[in-house]
Amino acid sequence: MGGGASSKAQEESAYNDPDAMSVAGSKGETASDLAELLFGADESVSKTLTDEQQEQLSQVFALLAQPGWKTGAAKKGGVFPRYMFNQETRLYYACFHCDVPAPARDMFEDWNRGRAQERYSEVCSEEIILDEKERPFPLGPERLVRGIYKMPYPMQDRDFVWTEWSALLPTQDGGSLYISMAKSPKNENEVCPPEPERFTRADLKLSATFARQAPGSETCQMGFICQGDIKGKMPKALQNLLAGNASTYLAKFRDAHSVSVPETMQGG
């Protein structure tokens, strides 16, 4: 277990270590180009978002626009990563982007089918919808979800609890913006009591998927940003070294939309 000061020193060392920096690439870059994808939603329609949803959207925009992002080596399938260290959590924000040869509406409708993590994540073995409330278009359903994630032996599997929502917004230039966001609620242990004998309860700090479709185009520029703490005994320095593995979610999502989505992947 050790002392907090020693653990923090180790995390700082891993963050600045040349070998660990192979995850994060060179310093001093930004993700403002991705932040611009979120800019320009039609104001009259974006007002249909709740205050909490608008706050989450603003949080993602601010994160992408601030300095401190580092570009990493391209992941499999042509997904391009960037990382930013969060001093408060001692974890990286991981952000990935790629082009998707499909319209934004296809991605919105795919998300509305539910269980996107179960269908596209390599480590999510089960996604359980605990509650779902339909919302009028351009919003998708609002859900309370529990996800089960496999961990290598002898580590205990993790469960995350999160709320999620989506929207398909027209943009001022005549295009479209697809957004879906998720994070663990403060009352997660009340709405879904932990099962410590089976799972270690993890914490989803933030997850957002967004895609911008230009007018007249059938291709989207797509981004995915996330930060989660899997808790337990895995050091945060090791979690940071594995942050790039989240790129497989976006790669599989992109590949599913490179052709029409097969019925076997449509889920519940």
C-alpha positions in Angstrom: 0.0 0.0 0.0 2.7 2.5 1.0 2.4 6.2 1.8 0.6 8.8 -0.3 3.7 11.0 -0.8 5.7 8.0 -2.2 2.8 7.0 -4.5 2.5 10.5 -5.8 6.3 10.7 -6.5 6.1 7.5 -8.4 3.3 8.8 -10.5 5.2 12.0 -11.3 8.2 9.9 -12.2 6.2 7.7 -14.5 4.6 10.8 -16.1 8.0 12.3 -16.9 9.9 9.1 -17.6 11.1 8.9 -21.3 9.7 5.4 -21.6 6.4 6.3 -20.2 6.3 9.3 -22.5 6.0 6.9 -25.4 2.4 6.8 -24.5 1.9 10.5 -24.4 4.2 11.8 -27.2 5.8 15.2 -27.2 4.7 18.0 -24.9 3.1 21.3 -25.7 0.3 20.5 -28.2 -3.4 21.3 -28.1 -6.7 19.7 -29.2 -8.4 22.9 -30.3 -9.1 21.4 -33.8 -11.3 18.8 -32.1 -12.9 21.4 -29.9 -14.0 23.2 -33.0 -16.0 20.2 -34.0 -18.3 21.0 -31.0 -18.7 24.6 -31.9 -21.6 26.1 -33.9 -24.6 24.0 -33.0 -27.9 25.8 -33.8 -28.6 27.8 -30.7 -32.4 27.4 -30.9 -32.1 23.6 -30.9 -29.2 23.3 -28.4 -31.4 25.1 -25.9 -33.4 21.8 -25.6 -30.4 20.4 -23.7 -30.8 20.4 -19.9 -28.5 22.6 -17.8 -26.5 19.6 -16.8 -26.1 18.4 -20.4 -25.0 21.9 -21.5 -22.5 22.0 -18.6 -21.0 18.6 -19.6 -20.8 19.8 -23.2 -19.0 23.0 -22.1 -16.6 20.9 -19.9 -15.6 18.8 -22.9 -15.1 21.9 -25.1 -13.0 23.5 -22.4 -10.8 20.4 -22.0 -10.1 20.1 -25.7 -9.4 23.8 -26.0 -6.9 24.2 -23.2 -3.1 23.6 -23.6 -1.3 20.5 -22.3 -2.4 17.9 -24.8 0.3 15.5 -26.2 0.1 13.6 -29.4 0.9 9.9 -29.3 1.6 7.3 -32.0 -1.3 6.3 -34.2 -3.1 3.2 -32.9 -4.4 0.3 -34.9 -6.9 1.1 -37.6 -5.7 4.6 -38.1 -7.1 6.1 -34.9 -5.0 9.1 -33.6 -4.5 9.6 -29.9 -3.8 12.6 -27.7 -3.4 12.7 -23.9 -3.5 15.3 -21.1 -2.4 14.7 -17.5 -4.9 15.7 -14.8 -3.1 16.8 -11.7 -6.2 16.3 -9.5 -6.9 12.7 -10.5 -3.3 11.8 -11.4 -4.7 10.2 -14.6 -4.6 11.0 -18.2 -7.5 12.2 -20.2 -7.3 10.1 -23.4 -8.7 11.5 -26.6 -8.9 9.8 -30.0 -10.1 10.9 -33.5 -10.6 9.5 -37.0 -12.8 10.0 -40.0 -15.9 7.9 -40.3 -17.5 7.3 -43.8 -21.1 7.6 -42.5 -23.5 10.5 -41.7 -23.9 11.7 -38.1 -27.5 10.4 -38.0 -26.3 6.8 -38.4 -24.2 7.2 -35.3 -27.0 8.8 -33.3 -29.4 6.0 -34.3 -26.8 3.3 -33.5 -26.3 4.8 -30.0 -30.0 4.9 -29.5 -30.2 1.1 -29.8 -28.2 0.9 -26.5 -25.3 -1.1 -25.2 -22.7 0.5 -27.3 -20.0 -0.4 -24.9 -20.9 -4.1 -25.0 -20.9 -4.0 -28.8 -17.7 -2.0 -29.4 -15.5 -2.3 -26.3 -13.0 -5.2 -26.2 -13.2 -5.5 -22.4 -16.9 -4.8 -21.6 -18.5 -8.2 -21.2 -22.0 -7.0 -20.3 -23.9 -3.7 -20.3 -27.1 -3.6 -18.3 -29.6 -0.8 -18.8 -31.0 -0.1 -15.3 -33.3 2.8 -16.3 -34.3 4.5 -19.5 -36.3 7.6 -20.2 -37.3 8.6 -23.8 -36.7 12.2 -24.8 -38.0 14.0 -27.9 -35.8 14.4 -30.9 -33.1 15.8 -31.3 -32.3 14.1 -28.0 -31.8 10.3 -27.6 -32.9 8.3 -24.5 -31.4 9.2 -21.1 -30.2 6.0 -19.4 -28.7 4.7 -16.2 -26.3 1.9 -17.1 -24.1 -0.6 -15.4 -21.1 -2.1 -17.3 -19.1 -5.1 -16.4 -15.4 -5.1 -17.5 -13.1 -8.1 -17.6 -9.7 -7.8 -15.9 -6.8 -10.1 -16.3 -6.3 -12.8 -13.6 -5.8 -12.5 -10.7 -7.4 -9.0 -10.7 -11.1 -8.7 -9.8 -13.5 -7.6 -12.6 -14.7 -4.0 -12.5 -18.2 -2.6 -12.7 -18.9 1.0 -13.7 -22.2 2.8 -13.2 -23.0 5.8 -15.4 -25.7 8.0 -16.8 -25.7 8.7 -20.5 -27.5 10.8 -23.1 -27.1 11.8 -26.7 -28.2 14.4 -29.2 -28.2 15.1 -32.9 -28.0 18.8 -33.4 -28.1 20.9 -36.6 -25.2 23.3 -37.0 -25.2 26.9 -38.1 -23.4 26.0 -41.3 -26.1 23.5 -42.4 -24.3 20.4 -41.1 -24.9 18.1 -38.2 -23.3 17.4 -34.8 -23.8 14.0 -33.0 -22.9 13.9 -29.3 -23.2 11.3 -26.6 -21.9 11.7 -23.1 -21.6 9.6 -19.9 -20.2 9.8 -16.4 -20.7 8.2 -13.0 -23.4 9.9 -10.9 -22.6 11.0 -7.4 -25.3 8.7 -6.0 -24.1 5.6 -7.9 -23.9 3.4 -4.8 -27.6 4.2 -4.0 -29.0 3.6 -7.5 -26.8 0.5 -8.0 -25.3 -0.9 -4.8 -21.8 -2.4 -5.2 -21.1 -6.1 -5.1 -17.6 -6.1 -3.5 -17.5 -9.9 -3.4 -17.8 -10.0 -7.3 -16.6 -6.6 -8.6 -14.4 -3.6 -7.7 -16.5 -0.5 -8.3 -14.7 1.8 -10.7 -15.4 5.4 -11.5 -16.1 6.9 -14.9 -15.0 10.5 -14.7 -16.0 11.5 -18.2 -16.7 9.9 -21.6 -17.9 11.7 -24.7 -18.2 10.7 -28.3 -18.8 13.4 -30.9 -19.0 13.5 -34.7 -19.2 16.6 -37.0 -20.7 16.2 -40.5 -20.1 19.1 -42.9 -22.9 20.3 -45.3 -23.1 18.0 -48.3 -20.7 15.4 -46.9 -21.4 11.8 -46.1 -18.3 11.6 -43.9 -17.8 12.7 -40.3 -14.8 13.8 -38.3 -15.2 11.9 -35.1 -13.7 12.2 -31.6 -13.8 10.3 -28.4 -12.5 11.5 -25.0 -12.6 9.6 -21.7 -11.1 9.3 -18.3 -11.9 6.5 -15.9 -10.4 5.3 -12.6 -10.5 1.5 -12.4 -9.7 1.7 -8.6 -8.5 -1.4 -6.7 -4.8 -2.1 -6.4 -3.6 -1.1 -9.9 -1.3 1.9 -9.6 -2.4 5.0 -11.5 0.9 5.1 -13.3 0.1 1.8 -14.8 -3.4 2.9 -15.7 -1.8 5.8 -17.6 0.5 3.5 -19.5 -2.6 1.5 -20.6 -4.7 4.6 -21.5 -4.2 4.2 -25.2 -6.1 0.9 -25.2 -9.3 2.8 -25.2 -8.7 3.6 -28.9 -10.1 0.2 -29.8 -13.6 1.4 -28.9 -13.5 4.2 -31.6 -11.8 1.9 -34.1 -14.5 -0.7 -33.8 -17.2 1.9 -33.9 -15.7 3.4 -37.0 -15.3 0.0 -38.7 -19.0 -0.8 -38.0 -20.0 2.3 -39.8 -17.7 1.9 -42.7 -20.4 -0.3 -44.1 -24.0 -0.7 -43.0 -24.2 -1.8 -39.4 -24.7 -5.6 -39.4 -27.8 -6.9 -37.6 -25.6 -9.0 -35.3 -24.1 -5.8 -34.0 -27.2 -3.9 -33.4 -27.8 -5.1 -29.9 -30.8 -4.3 -27.7 
